[in-house]
Amino acid sequence: MRLVSTIVLAALVAAAGCGRKAEPSQGPKKGGTDAPSEYEQRVGELVGYLRFTKNEYEAAVRDGKVVDKQEFDEATLMGLKPAERAWKALSAEVASKDSSAAKAVEEGIAELRKLVDALADPVKVGAVVVAVSRALEGQLAGGVPPAMRPTVASAQAADADIKGELVADDYRLGFVAFAPRTIGRYGAEGAWTTEKPDGASHLVGIVVREKGSKRPLLSSKVTVDFGKGPVALGAVWGDYVFYGANLALPEGTFALKVEVDAPPICRHGDAMGIYLQPGRAEFKVTRHGGEVTVDAPRPAPVYEGYRIGCDVEQALAESLEVQDVGDYRIGFIAEAPEPIWCWEKSALEARPAKDDDTHHLEIALLERGTNRIVMGAKVTLEMKHKGTGAVQTIVMHNLLSEFAHYGNTVKLAEGAYTVTAKVLPPAYGLFEEGKFRAPATATYEWGGKAGEK
């Protein structure tokens, strides 16, 4: 799962822009697009399984040999096998709508099974997956699986609002400015407090994203300085995540310096070489009354070879079970043990998997209704052994990888478990009350084996 290169990790296909909005939204809007049908949801899920098979197989097989058994097992048990089941349930319906597409999918999945069983070249496997996915995407509005659409729309909304974007080290830093607006936050006890924009000329924001992918990055500290000393910006959840504050900008042209701390988030091996240094940029900003412009390029396309929303697709494909609870979709993932790296005293330190570790457990945390990935929460697992009744509590780390998630590598006694995932909300700023206020709990019955659904 974690062996893709940092270039592949960072790469995403460009999303088209959309009309400019007057201010950031209070969340995903109701209306404007039709909700996906149940048929589209099922087709999109199948596409996700196929792409997951391709991604894991690429890391598992070289020269006709399995070089990583964990990756191979994930490709076959969590990707290809569920894809075959999903297609069996869908084939008649697809055939009734498009017989040529159904024939292409039927033949393609059969060919994919033969190639995987024969440990064929990953390039051949990838080509078949691409062809089958394209045949299925004809059944989807815009060719985009429903699970990914809100994430694509979020990137489009950010691109539309950003007045200028600069690349700094591994980061994209986009400048946005709106009319002043009250920002509220929930405290530790759930009390709602607001920061009123008294005396501010604008709500100023910096959109912090991965350089190649436009995936949002959560940092511990983002500041701007336009001549009066550094001002801290807080993370705000809207149509997209940005760091913002209501500020009194000076009239005329001035330099606005931005500094973003390296995300103090644990990593898998594929994210070890990125986001290790602060990101710094300087925007040339001009204010004339309410109008603010910036002398910087518009957002550039994402890297070739990847698609916006594929992290969501990967998270859902890997989840053994997904539950909708409160504001969240919570997916439980169980894999073979693997190392992680965590921040200690401003540096990443290895936490290798020990000889007696049995699993790497993960939680995929997404916003209910949109599937946008939620970073910055606190997650714990309670593992109750069904045989002995013993309970083991596991603190889950925020982790960067192919998708942002929560995880830890652990030793578990053999047997079946009742798994209880507990989520404490992230401390995002909000434009109205209601989102990410209450803790959430999801419970899963798990047989104790890694991977197989």
C-alpha positions in Angstrom: 0.0 0.0 0.0 2.7 2.5 0.9 5.4 1.9 -1.8 4.4 4.4 -4.4 7.0 7.1 -5.3 6.6 10.6 -3.9 6.2 11.8 -7.5 3.2 9.5 -8.0 1.9 10.4 -4.6 2.0 14.1 -5.6 0.5 13.8 -9.1 -3.1 14.6 -10.0 -4.9 15.5 -13.2 -6.1 19.1 -13.6 -9.7 20.0 -12.7 -11.5 22.6 -14.7 -12.3 25.9 -13.1 -15.8 27.2 -12.2 -17.4 30.5 -11.6 -16.0 32.8 -9.0 -17.9 33.1 -5.7 -18.3 36.2 -3.6 -17.1 34.4 -0.4 -16.2 30.9 0.8 -19.2 28.7 1.4 -20.5 27.4 4.7 -20.1 23.9 3.4 -21.3 21.8 0.4 -24.3 23.4 -1.1 -27.7 21.8 -1.5 -28.9 21.7 -5.1 -27.1 22.6 -8.2 -26.3 19.0 -9.1 -28.4 15.9 -9.0 -27.6 13.3 -6.4 -26.0 10.2 -8.0 -28.2 7.3 -8.5 -27.8 4.0 -6.7 -26.6 2.5 -10.0 -23.9 5.2 -10.4 -22.8 4.5 -6.8 -22.3 0.8 -7.6 -20.5 1.5 -10.9 -18.2 4.0 -9.1 -17.5 1.4 -6.4 -16.5 -1.1 -9.1 -14.2 1.4 -10.8 -12.6 2.1 -7.4 -11.9 -1.6 -6.8 -10.3 -1.9 -10.3 -8.0 1.1 -9.8 -7.0 -0.1 -6.4 -6.0 -3.5 -7.9 -3.8 -1.7 -10.4 -2.1 0.5 -7.8 -1.3 -2.4 -5.4 -0.3 -4.8 -8.1 2.2 -2.2 -9.5 4.0 -2.4 -6.1 3.7 -6.1 -5.7 5.1 -7.8 -8.9 8.4 -7.5 -10.7 9.7 -9.8 -13.5 7.0 -12.4 -12.9 7.6 -12.7 -9.2 5.8 -11.4 -6.1 8.2 -8.9 -4.5 5.8 -7.7 -1.8 3.3 -10.3 -0.6 1.3 -7.8 1.4 0.8 -5.6 -1.7 -0.1 -8.7 -3.7 -2.6 -9.9 -1.2 -4.2 -6.4 -1.1 -4.4 -6.3 -4.9 -6.1 -9.7 -5.1 -8.2 -9.9 -1.9 -9.2 -6.2 -1.5 -9.2 -5.2 -5.1 -9.7 -7.9 -7.8 -11.9 -10.2 -5.7 -14.4 -7.5 -4.7 -14.4 -6.2 -8.3 -15.4 -9.6 -9.6 -18.2 -9.8 -7.1 -19.4 -6.2 -7.9 -19.3 -6.9 -11.6 -21.3 -10.1 -11.2 -24.1 -8.1 -9.5 -23.9 -5.3 -12.0 -23.4 -7.0 -15.4 -27.0 -7.5 -16.4 -27.9 -3.9 -15.6 -24.9 -2.5 -17.5 -25.7 -4.7 -20.4 -29.3 -3.4 -20.5 -28.0 0.1 -20.9 -24.9 -0.4 -23.0 -24.2 -3.9 -24.4 -20.9 -3.0 -25.9 -19.6 -1.5 -22.7 -20.8 -4.6 -20.8 -19.0 -6.9 -23.2 -15.8 -4.8 -22.8 -16.0 -5.0 -19.0 -16.8 -8.7 -19.0 -13.8 -9.6 -21.2 -11.6 -7.1 -19.4 -12.2 -8.4 -15.9 -11.7 -12.0 -17.1 -8.4 -10.9 -18.8 -7.4 -9.1 -15.6 -7.8 -12.2 -13.6 -5.7 -14.2 -16.0 -2.9 -11.6 -15.9 -2.8 -11.3 -12.2 -2.8 -15.1 -11.7 0.1 -15.4 -14.1 2.0 -12.6 -12.4 2.1 -10.6 -15.6 3.9 -7.4 -16.2 2.2 -4.6 -14.2 2.1 -2.4 -17.3 -0.2 -5.0 -19.0 -2.4 -5.2 -15.9 -2.6 -1.4 -15.7 -3.6 -1.1 -19.4 -6.5 -3.6 -18.9 -7.7 -1.7 -15.8 -7.6 1.6 -17.7 -9.6 0.1 -20.6 -12.2 -1.4 -18.3 -12.5 1.8 -16.2 -13.0 3.8 -19.3 -15.8 1.5 -20.5 -17.5 1.9 -17.1 -17.0 5.6 -16.8 -19.4 6.0 -19.8 -22.1 5.1 -17.3 -21.1 7.9 -14.9 -22.1 11.6 -15.2 -18.9 13.4 -16.4 -17.0 10.2 -16.2 -16.3 10.8 -12.5 -17.4 8.2 -9.8 -19.9 9.7 -7.4 -17.6 9.2 -4.4 -15.0 11.5 -5.9 -17.2 14.3 -7.2 -17.3 16.5 -4.1 -13.5 16.4 -3.8 -13.2 17.4 -7.4 -15.7 20.2 -6.9 -13.7 21.3 -3.8 -10.5 21.7 -5.8 -12.4 23.6 -8.5 -13.9 26.0 -5.9 -10.4 26.7 -4.5 -9.0 27.3 -8.0 -11.8 29.7 -8.7 -11.3 31.7 -5.6 -7.5 31.9 -5.6 -6.3 35.2 -6.8 -2.7 34.0 -7.2 -0.8 30.9 -6.2 2.9 30.4 -5.6 4.8 27.2 -5.3 7.2 27.0 -2.3 9.2 23.9 -1.6 6.6 21.0 -1.6 3.6 23.4 -1.2 1.1 25.3 -3.2 0.2 28.5 -1.4 -2.9 30.2 -2.8 -4.0 33.7 -1.8 -7.7 34.4 -1.3 -9.5 37.5 0.0 -13.2 38.1 0.8 -15.5 40.5 2.6 -15.0 40.2 6.4 -17.0 37.4 8.0 -17.5 36.0 11.5 -15.6 32.8 12.1 -16.7 30.4 14.9 -15.1 27.5 16.6 -16.1 24.8 19.1 -14.0 24.5 22.2 -12.9 21.4 24.0 -16.2 21.2 25.9 -18.3 21.9 22.8 -18.9 25.6 23.5 -19.3 27.8 20.4 -17.3 31.0 20.3 -16.9 33.5 17.5 -14.3 35.9 16.2 -16.1 38.9 15.0 -14.5 40.9 12.1 -14.5 44.3 13.9 -12.2 46.7 12.2 -11.2 44.3 9.4 -11.2 45.2 5.8 -11.1 41.6 4.5 -11.2 38.0 5.4 -7.7 36.9 4.1 -6.8 33.3 3.5 -4.0 31.0 2.4 -5.0 27.8 0.7 -2.2 25.3 1.6 -2.1 22.3 -0.8 0.3 19.6 -2.0 2.3 20.9 -4.9 1.5 18.1 -7.3 -1.9 17.0 -6.3 -3.8 19.9 -4.8 -4.7 17.8 -1.8 -5.2 20.0 1.3 -2.4 20.0 3.9 -3.0 20.6 7.6 -0.2 22.5 9.3 0.2 23.4 12.9 1.0 27.1 12.1 0.4 29.4 9.2 1.3 33.1 9.4 1.1 36.2 7.2 3.1 39.4 7.6 2.3 42.6 5.7 4.5 44.9 7.7 3.0 44.7 11.2 4.5 41.4 12.3 3.4 37.8 11.8 -0.4 37.2 12.2 -1.5 33.6 12.8 -4.2 32.2 10.5 -6.6 29.4 11.6 -7.8 26.4 9.6 -11.3 27.0 8.2 -13.6 24.4 6.7 -15.7 25.6 3.8 -16.1 24.5 0.2 -12.3 23.9 0.7 -9.9 24.1 3.6 -7.9 27.3 4.0 -6.2 29.2 6.7 -7.8 32.5 7.4 -8.4 35.6 9.6 -10.2 38.9 9.4 -7.5 41.5 8.9 -7.2 45.3 8.2 -5.2 45.4 5.0 -3.4 48.6 4.1 -4.4 50.6 1.0 -2.1 50.5 -2.0 0.5 47.9 -3.0 2.4 46.0 -0.3 4.3 42.7 0.2 2.5 39.9 2.1 4.9 37.2 3.4 3.5 33.8 4.1 5.1 31.0 6.2 3.7 27.5 6.7 5.2 25.1 9.2 6.0 21.6 8.0 3.0 19.4 8.9 3.9 17.7 12.2 2.0 14.6 11.0 3.3 11.0 11.0 4.2 9.4 7.7 4.3 6.1 5.8 7.4 5.5 3.8 6.0 7.1 0.6 5.7 10.4 2.4 9.1 10.5 4.1 10.8 12.8 1.7 8.2 15.6 1.4 6.8 18.4 3.6 9.9 18.4 5.9 10.7 22.1 5.7 8.6 25.2 6.1 7.0 26.7 3.0 7.6 30.4 2.5 6.3 32.8 -0.2 5.8 36.5 -0.7 2.8 37.9 -2.6 2.7 41.4 -4.1 -0.8 42.6 -3.1 -2.7 45.7 -4.1 -5.8 47.0 -2.3 -8.1 49.7 -3.6 -11.0 49.8 -1.1 -12.8 46.5 -1.2 -10.9 45.3 -4.2 -7.8 43.2 -3.7 -5.6 41.9 -6.4 -2.3 39.9 -6.3 0.6 39.8 -8.8 0.9 36.0 -8.9 0.0 33.2 -11.4 -3.4 31.5 -11.3 -3.3 27.9 -10.0 -1.4 25.7 -12.3 -2.6 22.2 -13.4 -1.8 19.2 -11.2 0.8 16.7 -12.2 0.0 14.4 -15.1 -0.9 10.8 -14.3 -3.2 11.1 -11.3 -6.7 12.2 -10.7 -8.2 14.5 -8.1 -10.2 12.4 -5.7 -8.2 9.2 -6.1 -7.2 9.4 -2.4 -10.9 9.2 -1.5 -11.3 6.3 -3.9 -8.3 4.5 -2.3 -9.6 5.1 1.2 -13.0 3.6 0.5 -11.5 0.7 -1.5 -9.2 -0.3 1.4 -11.9 0.0 4.1 -13.2 -3.4 5.3 -16.4 -1.6 6.4 -17.6 2.0 6.3 -20.2 3.5 8.6 -22.0 6.9 8.5 -21.9 8.3 12.0 -22.7 11.9 12.9 -20.7 14.3 10.6 -18.5 11.5 9.4 -18.0 8.4 7.2 -15.7 6.2 9.2 -13.8 3.3 7.4 -12.0 0.5 9.3 -8.9 -0.9 7.6 -6.7 -3.8 8.9 -3.4 -4.7 7.2 -0.2 -6.5 7.9 2.3 -4.7 10.1 4.4 -1.9 8.6 6.7 0.9 9.8 5.7 4.5 10.3 7.6 7.7 11.0 6.5 10.2 13.7 7.6 13.6 14.7 9.9 13.8 17.7 11.5 17.2 18.6 11.0 18.7 15.1 12.3 15.6 13.2 10.8 12.4 11.9 11.9 9.3 13.8 11.3 5.7 12.6 8.9 3.5 14.5 9.7 0.1 12.8 7.3 -2.8 13.0 8.5 -5.2 15.7 8.9 -8.9 15.2 5.8 -9.7 17.3 3.6 -7.0 15.8 0.6 -8.5 14.0 -1.3 -5.7 12.3 -1.3 -2.1 11.0 -4.8 -0.7 11.8 -6.2 2.4 10.1 -9.3 4.6 10.2 -10.3 6.5 7.1 -12.2 9.6 8.2 -14.3 11.4 5.7 -17.1 14.0 5.8 -20.5 12.4 5.6 -22.3 13.4 2.4 -19.2 14.5 0.5 -16.4 11.9 1.2 -14.0 14.8 1.7 -11.1 13.6 3.9 -11.0 15.1 7.4 -7.6 15.7 8.9 -6.8 16.9 12.4 -9.2 14.8 14.5 -8.2 12.6 17.4 -9.0 8.9 16.9 -8.7 5.9 19.2 -9.6 2.3 18.8 -10.9 0.0 21.5 -10.2 -3.7 20.6 -12.4 -6.1 22.6 -11.3 -9.7 22.1 -14.4 -11.8 21.6 -12.9 -14.8 23.3 -11.3 -13.4 26.4 -13.1 -10.1 26.8 -9.8 -8.3 27.1 -9.8 -4.7 25.9 -6.8 -3.0 24.3 -6.9 0.8 23.6 -4.9 2.1 20.6 -4.1 5.7 20.0 -4.2 6.4 16.3 -1.7 8.8 14.7 -2.5 11.3 11.9 -0.7 9.8 8.9 0.2 11.0 5.5 0.4 8.5 2.6 -1.7 7.8 -0.5 -4.6 9.2 1.5 -4.5 11.0 4.8 -5.8 8.7 7.6 -5.3 7.6 11.2 -3.3 4.5 12.0 -0.9 2.6 14.2 1.1 -0.7 14.0 0.2 -3.0 16.9 0.4 -6.5 18.5 -3.0 -8.2 18.8 -3.8 -11.6 20.3 -5.2 -14.0 17.7 -8.9 -14.1 17.4 -12.0 -12.1 16.6 -12.7 -8.6 17.9 -15.3 -6.0 18.4 -13.7 -2.8 17.2 -14.9 0.6 18.6 -13.5 3.7 16.8 -13.9 6.9 18.8 -13.5 10.3 17.0 -12.9 13.6 18.7 -13.7 16.5 16.3 -11.0 18.6 14.6 -10.8 22.2 15.6 -11.7 23.8 12.3 -13.1 27.3 12.0 -16.7 27.4 10.7 -19.1 30.0 9.3 -22.1 28.6 11.1 -22.7 26.2 14.0 -23.4 22.5 13.6 -20.4 20.9 11.9 -17.7 18.8 13.7 -19.1 19.6 17.1 -19.8 16.2 18.7 -17.6 13.1 19.1 -18.6 10.1 17.1 -18.3 6.3 17.7 -18.4 3.5 15.2 -18.4 -0.2 16.0 -17.2 -3.0 13.8 -17.3 -6.8 14.1 -13.9 -8.0 12.8 -12.6 -11.6 12.4 -9.1 -10.6 13.1 -7.5 -11.2 9.7 -5.8 -8.5 7.7 -7.2 -7.4 4.3 -9.8 -9.8 3.1 -13.4 -8.4 2.9 
